[in-house]
Amino acid sequence: MFPQDIKSAKSKLDEEYHRTEPQQIPHVRRKTRMRSLALLRAAMEEAEAASGGASGQHVDGDKDQYAFVGYKRHFSQNKLPEFEQIEILKMQAYRLHTGRCLVCRVVSQPSRKGDKITVGVEDGPGSILMINIRFPALSEAPTMVLDTIFPLGTLLAIREPIVELTGPPSPNPFILVNSLSDIVFLEPTDPVLLHTTWEHPAPSNPFAGQTATDWQTRGNGYFTDGHIFASAVAYSKGLECDPAAYILRLNRAAAYLRLECFEAAIADTAAVLASAGVARNERLKAHYRAAQAQYRLGRYYLALDGFKQCISIAPEFVGVKGWVSRCAERIQESMGSYNWVRMYKEALVPGSGLVDAADFVGPIKVGKSSRGGGRGIVAMRNVKVGDLLLVANPLVSAFPPEPTTKHELGANFITGHVDGWPRHALISKLITKLAGNPALYDTVAALYAGPTFPAPPPEFPPATQPDTPYLSNPLHVKMDMDVSLLEHICTYNAFYLKNVTRTTSACRTISRDFLKLPAALYLLPSLFNHSCVPSATWHHFGDVMVVRAAKDVAAGEELTLSYIAGPGDTIFSREAELKVHMAECDCPLCDADRGDGRMQCSTRAMSDLIFRRTDYRDCNTPEEIRVKVEPTYAASRGTLRPTMLRYHHYAAELMMLEAGFDPARWSAAVVEVFKALEAAGVVVNDKTASFRPSDLEGQPRDAFIIRTDSAPTYATELCVKLMLVLANVFHCHRDRRMAGRWMDAAFWLEGVHVGGGREIFCLRYAKALSMRPLLAAYVRRA
Ligand SMILES: C[S@@+](CC[C@H](N)C(=O)[O-])C[C@H]1O[C@@H](n2cnc3c(N)ncnc32)[C@H](O)[C@@H]1O
């Protein structure tokens, strides 16, 4: 899908929603509607059978599937008893039925396409309509699960519905329920139903007459098969039959733990512990589940108490000991002391991406800013370059799926671009997370959502309500959920993940495949404003984000991060990525580029493109590139000249290839590397390029060879590797003093960005260091 396709899809939607004349919904016979609903169901059953399992995907041909992101849709904020009921035939297409609700019941077996569940419903007079419900928690649910959640006869109320029409030739009406809070699952005794009379007899509900024990068995089956949401629904239905059945509550706590509804899990375990006659084993399980939930909420002292309680009940329970030491580690971490090597190794586990680490907030706080949203992050005290500022677990994260699996992409109306699967998946994950953790909603809703939403409150996080709700039944969403707001929040705040276990260094290919980059949404990190030459820098261990200062910052000064995920060599590439955030970036780098002029920048961008697209040996000579690119930078601007970094790096590589045993040619190559480093923003204090055999042992430590009150933030991994190259070249010329100094510089720069000391350095640059085993000696010294 191209940007122009996204634009035209948006204008089509605008046209439909904003047409002024009322549009009658076409009348279709009950039988015909039932037939088309049955066909949808049959298609899903067929796909399920073809995939050989209960969890078969409902695949629609080979085309990529797109969902529209960022179209402002209504969500209801009024209370159900205040609504007037409306019948299907009295509704009009593309009209918001304010203050009305459709009371209906399910008359067809549900089907699913991605996360959209389709059910047929009838109203009192017997008219039938299709309802499409966006239900991310069921995005992989098989028919069996859908039948449990939407059995025939399920009573529903749709708050303030809008009827849409499918495309020609035969436009069929349907209601799209975008926000889960717009659909209310009704009990037969609900007062809303008092005035509803049904023209047709109720379809027979396959679960009528089920007991709490039946639901427990069903729930356990779903749990074992990995249908955790359905198991929580089954346990809840069992509890409706017998509210005193505490085993159901205990099992539901296990399901809530897996669904990451931690407050709900704690509430269920508390209710179990308050019940009479709970056996020892069940009490143990309740404490264990509650402690795990507290742990996942980052309340490590409470978790520790809970695990100790487990030990006092059952000293023989060995599994719990590991949790006690994990709590102790997390408590240590929440004071800023981390075992980075452990985290690095956990991040290496293929496919998991999960790293266990506590959150840590260093010397930073939310302050006022003139940027969009009005807030930013400021230093609370003087901060030194490399200081640890923040470690944050995500609210939600998404890693690229297996290449063979097909997934929905997002046609994003806000950016005008396609969101890759991980970025798009964040929205669904966020909806599910908030439905399960209603107390989080107001905090997330206080993130910046772009200029079309009201400005967020100045304080973050906002003060919590004294009676913050928690989930009791997974089908009863506790707050009015503005899905459009959440889509905007994800678009404006999600980060691409910078995986610490990978380094990017080739000067010709510092680029990334945006569609496949993993993504995550965080709370406090979302408050950082952008600069292309930021004062803070970040990395990810799995999805745990670690932010460090990239320069010395005075108390009260704003700290910024760079939002750029790509190389961002010229104002053009940066503008393309930043367009959604700001009309014009006012950082010194963009100012300098603007000062040079658009023509000069486009010459740079073109040379860069040709350089990166051409095969190494056929490439223009370094001299040709230099002649074109160098004059595009005004002599008066600073040394940071990203495109020149590529040129000097390329030139240095060629010179080294041809240097042979000639020290003069090696010296010339070293000068070229210095220039590359300077072009990346490194200030080199000592540009000695000649070689003097020297020893490291017994030498006093030299002054730092680069400036260390501020670290470059452009192509830093390449800079570290260039410093390693210098160390290697000096080492090979037996100038161990200079080799050691460049090794120190590489180690310092890496420490500023990633931290973690010598071990992480050796792990990240293992390949570069293994080719130069002697250099390991310098690392040890550092
Ligand atoms: C992730 S939010 C940053 C926090 C935000 N200022 C707040 O109050 O929540 C990103 C938004 O901040 C604003 N912003 C960040 N950096 C900016 C900059 N350098 N120039 C202009 N606006 C900026 C833009 O509106 C952007 O979409």
The ligand as a Gaussian input file, in Angstrom:
#p B3LYP/6-31G(d) Opt

LIG

0 1
 C        6.747000      11.327000      22.589000
 S        6.082000      12.903000      22.711000
 C        7.231000      13.743000      23.705000
 C        6.642000      14.233000      24.971000
 C        5.632000      15.323000      24.825000
 N        6.298000      16.614000      24.703000
 C        4.639000      15.326000      25.977000
 O        4.363000      16.373000      26.548000
 O        4.122000      14.265000      26.287000
 C        6.440000      13.416000      21.099000
 C        5.855000      14.739000      20.738000
 O        6.540000      15.820000      21.392000
 C        6.724000      16.908000      20.498000
 N        8.169000      17.098000      20.240000
 C        9.151000      16.318000      20.681000
 N       10.353000      16.792000      20.291000
 C       10.121000      17.893000      19.567000
 C       10.945000      18.833000      18.869000
 N       12.259000      18.704000      18.852000
 N       10.344000      19.850000      18.215000
 C        9.000000      19.993000      18.230000
 N        8.168000      19.132000      18.870000
 C        8.715000      18.112000      19.527000
 C        6.035000      16.533000      19.210000
 O        4.748000      17.059000      19.243000
 C        6.026000      15.024000      19.288000
 O        5.021000      14.432000      18.525000

